[in-house]
Each structure stands twice: as structure tokens, then as C-alpha cells.
């Protein structure tokens, strides 16, 4: 009860107060933001203790992240979970963050705490990004939404990558905002470092680097040489961050591995009978990957991934006429407009509570239109920066499949844009009342 009261009071205070906090002092903003973050922390910790504490992991990606973290804690560097082979099924960042708390045979609770802490930090950073976009009131509203938005906190406490990647995305947006408004080489390098970390959390976030560099070039068209060097600094810093992982993979796999060996299963599960004609239309099918029986003889994971990718691409080329329908279904899934029950069922299988997942669906239906309206209230530069994660989600959806985990990278932006719309309407209502 106190959590809800605190959040409500903070939002009301933000909506009612004039833009006094839009000054450099910021003391009131920091205090109010701390209250909101504390409320979000109470919600996340309570959910962790009530629904996740001492619960075993289900058969999903959390087993991989947990096992890799445990291996790292005991000095074993990224091996397959169920076979004595090199492992790179997912990026290393999430497991690396969990490794310091993954000693012993039952580290699940401590690993869950790591993602909860990431989720709490994400609330704070979203508030800071929104403040830079629209002032203190927008920052507080965005933080309050982030604190209670199911599609953010539902991932906190899972032994997966979404909480980590959302935090890195929010930090990247903050860095890009600063880097585009007042560009320096140091800020460009920081952007690249964060983009590299994002790619090590979720592979598709590597797209942020070329998109961010392109944005800098477009912004600096009147000073192409200067901004060109800044864009190069972004790309170089990203490359430096991911290079150790790529070099490590080059020494242990038979085939080249850019970031993960999950590329093959991704292509195969997204391009097969189930995902083109069956119940998983527009989504991803584990059954297709299992039924293909590729890698059953213990091949090197990179070889297995290459074979799976080849089969998936062959299927896609053989069914090009079906692709328009598949693309519409993919987009519909990401936007919660197609097979919502199937999406919810899949989320439950990944340890998300059914009621909370449905709350996330309804919340997205409310916030997404608000976000579209809020986009019209922004400066073009700020909007261009915020569109970067949305572009990543759009590209990933079209190329691979649609789903909630794919959309997770855009959730911080949806919150920020919705906050802009709410703040604008609150000002109009206040002026009308006067």
C-alpha cells in the first residue's frame, strides 16, 4: 500500500508543480526521483521474495545464463551446459555480472538479485534520460511509469538478459543524448563502449553502433569531418569492447562466431513450417529446431549453428510467397496484436507470471499510443536518439520473429515517450483550469 501511495504522490507532485526543477539545481528532482526509485525497488523486491525466492529454474534460457555464471565463478570459461564443448549460446555480459555471486551449488536467489538491481537502476536512468528530453516533470513521470510498468519489472528477478540489456540501453540513450548535444571524442567513445556492452548482453543490440554512428553523421552534415571522426570513434570503441569475446571464440570454435552460436537456431526456428504456417506463425518454434535433429552427433556448436542457419535460409527462400504474411504476423506479435494468448503462454514458460504478463499486454496497449503522441512533442534530435532502440526492434522483428523478448529493448523508450505525452496534457489541463 505504501508503495502505491508513494508513487501516486510523486507523480501528482510532478504534474502539479511548475517547472522549477527544470533548473540546474535539481535538488528537488533528485529527491523525488529517489522516492520513485525506492517505490520501484519495493515492488521488485516484494515480487522477488513472494514469487521467485527459492524457486528452481525452468527449462529455458535461464539455465544457460545460470550455468555459465556458475562455471565462471569456479574458473571454467564458457562451456556448453550439457556437453563438454565450448559454449557461446548467448552473449557473456549477463553471466559475467552474475558470476561474483554464483558460488556454491544453489546460487539462483543471488543471481535473481542481480537482475533485480539492474531493474531498479533502470528506473533511475530512465528518469534521467526523460529529464534531458523534456525537463524534470517528464523525468519524474517517466520514472514513475517505469517503476510500475509490468513489461519492465516482469523481467527483474529472472535469470535472463532483458533486465541487463534494458539498463545498458537506458545508459546508452543517456550517453548519446549528451554526445549529440555537446559532442566530444570522450563522449563518442563512451557511447561506443556502452553499445559494445549492449551487444554482449543481446546480440541484436550491435545494430545500435552503426545506427548511432549514422545519426552522428546526419547531425553533423555541416561539419562532416568532425562528426565523421566522432562516428568512427563510436564504431572503434564498440569493436574494442566486443573484440576480446570474438578473439576468444575464434580460438575455440571450428567456424567463425561473431557473438553467439544462437544465430543458427534463431534462423531455423523463425523459418520453418511452424513459424510460416502453424501455430507459431510470425514467431519462433523450438519444435522446428529439435525436429531438425542437427547436432545430434556432438558437432562443434559453431558447425551446428552454420548448418541450422543454412536450413532456415533455404526454407525461407523456398517459401518467399508466404513471407508477406509472415512479416505481418511478426510485427503483429511484437505489437501485441496477433496471437496474444500464445505470447502469454510462451512468457509463462519463461517464469513470468500469467497475470503479470497480461497486465503487461494491457499496459502496452495503453502506453504505445501515448508514446506515438509523445513523439510529436519532442525536438527532432531527441526523437532521433530515442528511435534507435525502436529501429533495432523493428529490424530484428522483420528479419527474425516477433515477441515480447524482442520488444524488450524498446520498452524504456515507450515509457519516456508516453511520459512526454502525459506531461504535455497535464500542462494543457492546468492552463485550461486557470
C-alpha positions in Angstrom: 0.0 0.0 0.0 2.8 2.4 0.9 4.4 1.7 -2.4 1.4 2.8 -4.4 0.8 5.8 -2.2 4.4 6.9 -2.6 4.3 6.6 -6.4 1.0 8.3 -6.7 2.1 11.2 -4.5 5.3 11.6 -6.5 3.5 11.6 -9.9 0.9 14.1 -8.6 3.6 16.3 -7.2 5.4 16.2 -10.6 2.3 17.0 -12.5 1.2 19.8 -10.2 4.5 21.6 -9.7 5.7 24.2 -12.1 8.9 23.7 -14.0 11.0 24.8 -11.0 13.0 21.7 -11.2 14.0 22.5 -14.7 16.9 24.4 -13.3 20.4 23.3 -12.8 20.0 22.9 -9.0 17.9 19.8 -9.4 17.8 19.1 -5.7 14.0 18.6 -5.7 14.2 16.4 -8.8 16.8 14.1 -7.2 14.8 13.8 -4.1 11.6 13.0 -5.9 13.4 10.6 -8.2 14.9 8.8 -5.2 11.3 8.3 -3.9 10.1 6.9 -7.2 13.1 4.6 -7.5 12.6 3.4 -3.9 9.0 2.6 -4.7 10.1 0.7 -7.7 12.6 -1.2 -5.6 9.9 -2.1 -3.1 7.8 -3.6 -5.8 10.6 -5.6 -7.3 12.0 -6.9 -4.1 8.5 -7.9 -2.9 7.8 -9.7 -6.1 11.2 -11.5 -5.9 10.5 -12.7 -2.3 6.9 -13.7 -3.0 7.1 -15.4 -6.3 10.7 -16.2 -7.1 12.6 -16.9 -3.9 13.9 -20.5 -3.6 12.2 -21.4 -6.8 14.1 -23.7 -9.2 14.7 -22.6 -12.7 12.5 -23.9 -15.5 13.8 -25.4 -18.7 14.6 -22.2 -20.7 17.4 -19.8 -21.3 17.8 -19.1 -17.6 19.5 -22.4 -17.2 22.2 -21.4 -19.7 22.9 -18.0 -18.0 22.9 -19.6 -14.5 25.2 -22.4 -15.5 27.6 -20.1 -17.3 27.8 -17.8 -14.3 28.5 -20.8 -12.0 31.2 -22.0 -14.3 32.8 -18.6 -14.3 32.7 -18.5 -10.6 34.6 -21.8 -10.5 37.1 -20.8 -13.1 35.6 -22.6 -16.1 35.3 -20.3 -19.1 32.1 -20.7 -21.2 31.4 -24.3 -21.8 28.2 -25.9 -23.0 25.8 -26.8 -20.2 25.1 -30.4 -21.2 28.2 -31.3 -23.2 31.9 -30.9 -22.9 32.1 -28.4 -25.8 32.8 -24.7 -26.0 29.7 -22.6 -25.3 28.6 -19.2 -26.7 24.8 -19.8 -27.0 24.2 -16.3 -25.6 26.3 -13.2 -25.0 28.6 -13.2 -22.0 27.6 -10.0 -20.2 24.7 -11.3 -18.1 26.6 -14.3 -16.9 29.7 -12.3 -16.1 27.6 -9.9 -14.0 26.2 -12.9 -12.1 29.5 -14.7 -11.7 30.6 -13.0 -8.5 27.5 -14.2 -6.7 27.3 -17.7 -8.3 29.4 -19.7 -5.9 28.1 -23.0 -4.5 25.5 -25.4 -5.9 22.4 -23.2 -5.5 23.1 -19.6 -6.5 19.7 -18.9 -8.0 18.5 -16.4 -5.4 21.7 -14.4 -5.6 21.6 -14.4 -9.4 18.0 -13.2 -9.3 19.1 -10.3 -7.1 21.5 -9.2 -9.8 18.7 -8.7 -12.3 16.5 -7.0 -9.7 19.3 -4.5 -9.0 19.6 -3.9 -12.8 15.9 -3.2 -13.0 15.9 -0.8 -10.1 18.8 1.1 -11.7 16.9 1.2 -15.0 14.1 3.1 -13.3 16.6 5.8 -12.2 18.3 6.0 -15.6 15.0 6.3 -17.5 14.2 9.2 -15.3 17.5 10.9 -16.2 17.0 10.3 -19.9 13.5 11.7 -19.8 14.6 14.7 -17.8 17.1 15.5 -20.5 14.4 15.1 -23.2 11.6 17.1 -21.5 12.6 18.5 -18.2 12.2 17.4 -14.6 8.4 16.8 -14.7 8.8 14.5 -17.7 11.7 12.8 -15.9 9.6 12.1 -12.8 6.6 10.9 -14.7 8.8 8.5 -16.8 10.5 7.2 -13.7 7.1 6.6 -12.0 5.8 4.8 -15.1 9.0 2.7 -15.3 8.7 1.8 -11.6 5.3 0.1 -12.1 5.3 -0.8 -15.8 4.9 -4.6 -15.9 6.9 -5.0 -19.1 9.9 -3.8 -17.2 9.6 -5.3 -13.7 8.4 -8.6 -15.1 12.0 -9.4 -16.2 13.6 -8.4 -12.9 14.3 -11.4 -10.9 14.6 -13.7 -13.9 18.0 -15.2 -14.6 18.0 -13.8 -18.1 19.4 -10.9 -20.1 16.5 -8.5 -20.5 17.0 -6.6 -17.3 20.7 -6.2 -18.0 20.1 -5.1 -21.6 17.4 -2.6 -20.7 19.8 -1.0 -18.2 22.5 -0.8 -20.9 20.1 0.7 -23.4 18.9 3.4 -21.0 22.6 4.2 -20.2 23.3 4.3 -23.9 20.5 6.7 -24.6 21.7 9.0 -21.9 25.2 8.9 -23.3 24.0 9.5 -26.9 21.9 12.5 -25.7 24.9 14.1 -24.2 27.2 13.1 -27.1 24.9 14.6 -29.7 24.0 17.8 -27.9 27.6 18.6 -26.9 29.9 16.2 -28.9 33.3 15.3 -27.7 35.6 12.3 -28.5 35.3 11.1 -24.9 31.5 11.0 -25.1 31.7 9.3 -28.5 33.9 6.6 -27.0 31.6 6.2 -24.0 28.7 5.7 -26.4 30.7 3.0 -28.3 31.6 1.2 -25.1 28.0 1.1 -23.9 26.9 -0.2 -27.4 29.5 -2.9 -27.2 28.3 -3.9 -23.8 24.7 -4.0 -25.1 25.9 -6.3 -27.9 27.4 -8.6 -25.3 24.1 -8.7 -23.5 21.8 -9.2 -26.5 23.4 -9.7 -30.0 20.9 -7.6 -31.9 22.0 -4.5 -29.9 25.1 -4.5 -32.0 22.9 -2.6 -34.5 23.0 0.4 -32.2 26.6 1.1 -33.2 26.1 1.6 -37.0 22.8 3.3 -36.4 24.2 5.6 -33.7 27.2 6.4 -35.9 24.9 7.2 -38.9 22.9 9.5 -36.6 26.1 11.4 -35.7 26.9 11.8 -39.4 23.4 13.1 -40.2 23.6 15.6 -37.3 27.0 16.8 -38.3 26.3 17.3 -42.0 27.6 20.9 -41.7 30.8 19.7 -40.1 31.1 16.3 -41.7 34.8 15.8 -40.9 34.4 16.5 -37.2 31.4 14.3 -36.8 32.8 11.7 -39.1 35.6 11.2 -36.6 33.1 11.0 -33.8 31.2 8.4 -35.6 34.4 6.5 -36.2 35.2 6.7 -32.5 31.8 5.1 -31.7 32.4 2.2 -34.0 36.0 1.8 -32.9 35.1 1.7 -29.2 32.3 -0.8 -29.9 34.8 -3.0 -31.7 37.3 -2.8 -28.9 34.7 -3.9 -26.3 33.5 -6.9 -28.3 36.9 -7.9 -29.7 38.1 -10.0 -26.7 34.9 -12.1 -26.9 35.3 -12.5 -30.7 39.0 -13.4 -30.4 38.2 -15.9 -27.6 35.6 -17.5 -29.8 38.0 -17.6 -32.7 40.4 -19.8 -30.7 37.9 -22.4 -29.7 35.3 -22.9 -32.5 35.7 -24.6 -35.8 33.7 -21.9 -37.6 33.7 -18.1 -37.2 31.4 -16.9 -34.3 30.7 -13.2 -34.2 28.8 -13.0 -30.9 26.9 -16.2 -30.3 26.2 -19.6 -31.7 22.5 -18.9 -31.2 22.2 -17.5 -34.7 21.6 -20.8 -36.3 18.7 -21.9 -34.1 17.3 -18.4 -34.5 17.2 -18.6 -38.3 15.9 -22.2 -38.2 13.2 -21.7 -35.6 12.0 -18.5 -37.3 11.9 -20.0 -40.8 10.1 -23.4 -40.8 6.7 -24.9 -41.2 5.5 -24.0 -37.7 6.6 -20.3 -38.0 5.3 -19.9 -41.5 2.0 -21.9 -41.5 1.5 -23.3 -38.0 0.6 -22.1 -34.5 3.9 -20.2 -34.3 3.2 -18.1 -37.4 5.4 -15.0 -37.2 7.2 -16.3 -34.1 9.9 -18.8 -33.3 9.5 -22.6 -32.9 11.6 -24.7 -30.6 10.0 -27.8 -32.2 11.5 -27.0 -35.6 14.9 -26.8 -34.1 14.5 -30.0 -32.2 12.9 -31.9 -35.0 15.7 -30.9 -37.5 18.0 -33.1 -35.3 21.1 -31.0 -36.3 24.0 -31.5 -34.0 22.8 -34.8 -32.5 26.2 -36.3 -33.2 28.0 -33.9 -31.0 29.3 -31.5 -33.6 31.1 -28.3 -32.7 28.4 -25.7 -31.7 29.6 -23.3 -34.5 29.3 -26.1 -37.1 25.8 -26.9 -35.8 24.8 -23.3 -35.9 26.0 -22.9 -39.5 24.0 -26.0 -40.5 20.9 -24.7 -38.8 21.3 -21.3 -40.4 21.6 -22.9 -43.8 18.5 -25.0 -43.4 16.5 -21.9 -42.1 17.6 -19.7 -45.0 16.8 -22.5 -47.5 13.3 -22.8 -46.1 12.8 -19.0 -46.3 14.0 -18.9 -50.0 11.7 -21.8 -50.9 8.7 -20.0 -49.3 9.1 -16.4 -50.4 5.5 -16.2 -51.5 4.5 -16.8 -47.8 6.9 -14.1 -46.5 4.5 -11.1 -46.6 2.0 -13.0 -44.3 4.8 -14.0 -42.0 6.2 -10.4 -41.8 2.7 -9.1 -40.9 2.4 -11.7 -38.2 5.9 -10.9 -36.9 5.1 -7.3 -36.5 1.7 -8.1 -35.0 3.3 -10.3 -32.4 5.8 -7.6 -31.4 2.9 -5.1 -31.1 0.7 -7.5 -29.1 -1.8 -7.5 -32.0 -1.5 -11.2 -33.0 -1.7 -14.4 -31.1 -1.5 -12.7 -27.7 -2.5 -15.9 -25.9 0.4 -17.7 -27.5 2.8 -14.9 -26.4 1.5 -15.1 -22.9 1.8 -18.9 -22.8 5.4 -18.6 -24.0 6.2 -16.0 -21.3 4.8 -18.2 -18.6 7.1 -20.9 -19.8 10.0 -18.5 -19.1 8.9 -18.0 -15.5 6.8 -14.8 -16.0 3.6 -14.9 -14.1 0.5 -15.2 -16.2 -1.4 -12.3 -14.6 1.6 -10.0 -14.7 2.1 -10.9 -18.4 -1.5 -10.0 -19.2 -1.0 -6.8 -17.3 2.0 -6.1 -19.5 -0.1 -6.6 -22.6 -2.8 -4.2 -21.5 -0.2 -1.7 -20.3 1.5 -1.8 -23.7 -1.9 -1.2 -25.4 -2.2 1.9 -23.3 1.3 3.2 -23.4 2.1 2.6 -27.1 -0.5 5.1 -28.4 0.6 7.6 -25.8 4.2 7.1 -26.9 3.3 7.8 -30.5 1.6 11.0 -29.4 4.5 11.9 -27.2 6.9 11.6 -30.1 5.3 14.7 -31.7 6.2 16.8 -28.6 10.0 16.3 -28.9 12.8 18.0 -30.6 13.9 16.2 -33.7 17.3 15.4 -32.3 15.9 13.8 -29.1 13.3 11.9 -31.1 16.0 10.6 -33.5 18.1 9.3 -30.5 15.0 7.6 -28.9 14.1 6.0 -32.2 17.4 4.0 -32.2 16.2 1.1 -30.0 12.9 1.1 -31.8 14.7 0.7 -35.1 16.7 -2.2 -33.6 13.5 -3.9 -32.5 11.9 -3.3 -35.9 14.8 -4.7 -37.8 15.0 -7.7 -35.5 11.3 -8.4 -35.8 11.2 -8.2 -39.6 14.4 -10.3 -40.1 13.8 -12.9 -37.4 10.5 -13.0 -35.4 8.1 -11.1 -33.2 7.7 -11.4 -29.4 7.9 -9.8 -26.1 11.6 -10.5 -25.6 12.4 -8.9 -28.9 10.4 -5.8 -27.9 12.1 -5.5 -24.5 14.8 -3.3 -26.0 12.2 -0.6 -26.9 10.3 -0.6 -23.5 12.4 2.2 -22.0 11.7 4.4 -25.0 8.0 3.6 -24.9 7.9 4.8 -21.2 9.8 8.0 -22.0 7.6 9.0 -25.0 4.4 8.2 -23.0 5.7 10.4 -20.2 6.2 13.3 -22.7 2.5 13.0 -23.8 1.2 12.8 -20.2 3.2 15.9 -19.2 2.0 17.8 -22.2 -1.6 17.0 -21.4 -1.2 17.9 -17.8 0.1 21.3 -18.7 -2.8 21.9 -21.1 -5.3 20.8 -18.4 -3.7 23.1 -15.9 -3.8 26.1 -18.3 -7.5 25.3 -19.1 -8.3 25.2 -15.4 -6.8 28.6 -14.9 
